[in-house]
Amino acid sequence: MDIISDIMLERGKLTLAFNKQKNYRIVAVCAPAGYGKTVAVTQWIKKDDRAKAILPVDEYDNNPASFCERFCAALNACQPQNKTLLEIISHPSFLTAPDVFTLRAISALSSRKQAVLVIDDLHLIHNREVLKLLHVFIKRLPKNFQVVLISRHDFPLELSDLLIKGQVAHINAEKLLFTNKDIMALYKKRGKHITWQQVKDIGEQTQGWVMGINAYLLSGGNSSNPVYEYLDDFLQSNIWEKWDEATREFMLRTSALREMTPPLCEALTGISHSDKFLKELLQKGAFITQLESGVYRYHHLLLQFLRQKVKERGDEFERSLWEAEGEWHMSKKDFYYAIDCFIRSKNHDGIVQCFDLLNAPAVMTMW
């Protein structure tokens, strides 16, 4: 079951957001897995009258020769009638100096016809030499070429100076979220009747996450439906297995928190630089959002996944997390939060201690 392609829906507001970026040399579409980035870009350029090409990169493109060859093939797709370009990229010596031939190919591009070049899954490119080449290629492309970069992460350092020069427009996770109107339109398209209250409930449950909405739609709102098992499989393979062990442990130990702050995360994880860690997770697109108040929250559906992982570690591990949070709240004199945590961890001594501390000021006043 392809759960993303199943949610193809024309979204006028999102298309308008893309159209506003047409004058930028580069459009960066950055959001975590399952936000429908590729679908949104594909729908946008499908209605665009410019020449177009999509280059979906993968791990094998961390080889400079492979990347250059495929990059040139995408250029050729934009200008298939350009004989000079074709001669350059089909030259028998291309692989002996792929970077030089690619620069020649770029120089041979016509500057007359508008074109858009999409590079999908940029986050899979981690070879610094390849990223540096991409930076050079983008800068050398004629002005009639717009480049769309799709990634789960923010721009790599090798491309950061493009941000400084203000050449980049951003379509972030927030812009890709489904609004309640989008949810209603999706259900109507699928021939399903739904009330406005149900729309609001689905919006709250999924927080507008495309993957979550489609899973909810296909399951009929039943969390025991196999579609929800598919969603768990998606989170497992596309998110959980992509994190290193330190990130997994951090996420597990903070999954019980309603809201995350660096000091509280430090208390639960033992990581002294929790603020930096949270910001890195935010940049990596790890389904974390930062509120205006500065606190962090996990996406609701990821939180369910993480808490299930905690349960798999056993009751003792789960109780230890609640107990650690309770002790932290008690140290900050947030006794009601502390009591709630101690109740969950079955720490009766902690509960008693909180009530003693709550009553202490009243006793002193009587004397």
Secondary structure, 3 states (H helix, E strand, C coil): CCCCHHHCCCCHHHHHHHHCCCCCCEEEEECCCCCCHHHHHHHHHHCCCCEEEEEECCHHHHCHHHHHHHHHHHHHHHCCCCHHHHHHHCCCCHHHCHHHHHHHHHHCCCCCCCEEEEEECHHHCCCHHHHHHHHHHHHHCCCCEEEEEEECCCCCHHHHHHHHCCCEEEEEHHHHCCCHHHHHHHHHHCCCCCCHHHHHHHHHHHCCCHHHHHHHHHHCCCCCCHHHHHHHHHHHHHCHHHCCHHHHHHHHHHCCCCCECHHHHHHHHCCCCHHHHHHHHHHHCCCEEECCCCCEEECHHHHHHHHHHHHHCCHHHHHHHHHHHHHHHHHCCCHHHHHHHHHHHCCHHHHHHHHHHHHHHHHHHHC
